[in-house]
Amino acid sequence: MTQVDFYILPTTEPETQLHFVCRLVEKVLHKGHKVYIQTTDKAQAKEIDRLLWEFRPDSFIPHLMVDDEKIQEVPVAIGHTDDCAHHHDVMINLCPHVPDHFSRFERVAEVIFQQESLLKAKRNDWRFYKERGYVLNRHDMRR
C-alpha cells in the first residue's frame, strides 16, 4: 500500500516549495529510488525542470519531461497529466489535489507551503488518504 508523506514548509513563497522539491529529489535518488514529479501544469513542469539543472552547481539530477522519447533512460520524470511513464516508485505531488494515479506509487510526497487555499486543500487530502487506510507521515519543516 502507498505510503504518504506530508512535508510542511514554513514559507509562504511557492518558489521555496520548488527548491525543497529539488533537494528532496536529490535525497530520494541517492537512496536508489526513481521519482515522478506531478506538477499542476506545463509552466510549473518547465520551472521544476529548469531548477533541477540549476539549484546546486555541484549536483546532477538526470531528468526529462514525461513525454520525452528517452524517458526510460532517466530516474526522474516530470509531468502534469496522468501519464507517469514507467515511474511507480516515488511521486512528489505539487498539485492541490490527490492525482487519480497516486496509488500506482510506493510512496507519495505532498510538499506544502503556507498558503491558505493550499493548506485547506491538503487537509482534505490528508482526510482522503486517512479514510482509505493509507500510511501517513507528517514532517513539519517549520521547526
C-alpha positions as CSV (number, residue, x, y, z in Angstrom):
1,M,0.0,0.0,0.0
2,T,1.2,3.5,-0.8
3,Q,2.8,5.5,2.0
4,V,2.1,9.2,2.0
5,D,4.5,11.8,3.5
6,F,3.4,15.4,4.0
7,Y,6.2,17.9,4.2
8,I,5.0,21.2,5.7
9,L,7.3,24.1,4.8
10,P,7.5,27.3,6.9
11,T,7.4,29.6,3.8
12,T,4.6,31.4,2.0
13,E,6.6,31.5,-1.2
14,P,5.8,28.9,-3.9
15,E,9.5,29.1,-5.1
16,T,10.7,27.7,-1.8
17,Q,8.4,24.7,-2.4
18,L,10.2,24.0,-5.7
19,H,13.6,24.4,-4.2
20,F,12.7,22.0,-1.4
21,V,11.5,19.5,-4.1
22,C,14.9,19.7,-5.8
23,R,16.6,18.8,-2.5
24,L,14.1,16.0,-1.9
25,V,14.6,14.6,-5.3
26,E,18.3,14.5,-4.8
27,K,17.9,12.7,-1.5
28,V,15.5,10.2,-2.9
29,L,17.8,9.5,-5.8
30,H,20.7,8.9,-3.5
31,K,18.6,6.2,-1.8
32,G,18.2,4.4,-5.2
33,H,14.6,5.3,-6.0
34,K,13.0,6.7,-9.2
35,V,10.9,9.8,-9.0
36,Y,7.9,11.2,-10.8
37,I,7.2,14.9,-10.1
38,Q,3.5,15.6,-10.6
39,T,3.1,19.3,-11.4
40,T,0.0,21.4,-11.6
41,D,0.5,22.5,-15.2
42,K,3.1,22.7,-18.1
43,A,4.5,26.0,-16.8
44,Q,5.3,24.5,-13.4
45,A,6.8,21.4,-15.1
46,K,9.1,23.7,-17.1
47,E,10.1,25.6,-13.9
48,I,11.0,22.5,-12.0
49,D,12.9,21.2,-15.0
50,R,14.9,24.4,-15.0
51,L,15.5,24.4,-11.3
52,L,16.7,20.7,-11.3
53,W,19.5,21.9,-13.6
54,E,20.4,25.0,-11.6
55,F,19.6,24.5,-7.9
56,R,23.1,23.4,-6.9
57,P,26.2,23.8,-9.1
58,D,27.7,20.5,-7.8
59,S,24.5,18.4,-8.3
60,F,23.4,16.5,-11.3
61,I,19.9,15.1,-11.4
62,P,19.2,13.3,-14.7
63,H,15.6,14.1,-15.6
64,L,13.3,14.6,-18.5
65,M,9.7,15.6,-19.2
66,V,7.5,12.5,-19.2
67,D,6.7,12.9,-22.9
68,D,10.3,12.7,-24.0
69,E,11.1,9.6,-26.1
70,K,14.1,8.8,-23.9
71,I,12.2,9.0,-20.6
72,Q,13.0,5.3,-19.9
73,E,16.7,6.2,-19.5
74,V,16.4,8.6,-16.6
75,P,15.4,8.2,-13.0
76,V,13.4,11.4,-12.7
77,A,10.3,12.2,-14.8
78,I,8.3,15.5,-14.7
79,G,4.7,15.7,-15.9
80,H,1.4,17.4,-15.4
81,T,-1.0,14.7,-16.6
82,D,-1.9,11.2,-15.5
83,D,0.9,9.8,-17.7
84,C,3.8,8.9,-15.3
85,A,5.6,6.7,-17.9
86,H,7.5,3.8,-16.2
87,H,7.8,5.6,-12.8
88,H,6.0,3.9,-10.0
89,D,8.4,4.3,-7.1
90,V,8.1,7.8,-5.6
91,M,5.7,10.5,-6.7
92,I,6.2,14.1,-5.5
93,N,2.9,15.8,-5.8
94,L,2.7,19.5,-6.4
95,C,-1.0,19.6,-7.3
96,P,-3.5,21.0,-4.9
97,H,-5.4,17.7,-5.1
98,V,-4.7,13.9,-5.0
99,P,-3.9,12.8,-8.5
100,D,-6.0,9.8,-9.7
101,H,-2.9,7.7,-10.3
102,F,-1.3,8.2,-6.9
103,S,-1.9,4.6,-5.8
104,R,0.5,3.3,-8.6
105,F,3.3,4.5,-6.4
106,E,5.0,3.0,-3.4
107,R,5.4,6.5,-1.8
108,V,3.8,9.9,-2.4
109,A,5.3,13.1,-1.0
110,E,3.0,16.0,-0.6
111,V,5.0,19.3,-0.3
112,I,3.0,22.1,1.3
113,F,3.8,25.8,1.8
114,Q,1.9,28.3,3.9
115,Q,-0.8,29.4,1.5
116,E,-4.3,29.2,3.0
117,S,-6.0,27.7,-0.1
118,L,-3.3,25.0,-0.4
119,L,-3.4,24.3,3.3
120,K,-7.1,23.8,3.2
121,A,-6.8,21.5,0.1
122,K,-4.1,19.4,1.7
123,R,-6.1,19.0,4.9
124,N,-8.8,17.5,2.7
125,D,-6.2,15.3,1.0
126,W,-5.0,14.1,4.5
127,R,-8.5,13.1,5.3
128,F,-8.9,11.4,1.9
129,Y,-5.8,9.3,2.4
130,K,-6.6,8.5,6.1
131,E,-10.2,7.4,5.4
132,R,-8.8,4.9,2.9
133,G,-6.3,3.5,5.3
134,Y,-3.0,4.8,3.8
135,V,0.1,5.1,6.0
136,L,0.6,8.8,6.7
137,N,3.6,10.6,7.9
138,R,3.9,14.3,8.8
139,H,7.2,16.2,8.5
140,D,6.9,19.7,10.0
141,M,9.8,21.6,8.4
142,R,8.9,24.7,10.4
143,R,10.8,23.5,13.4
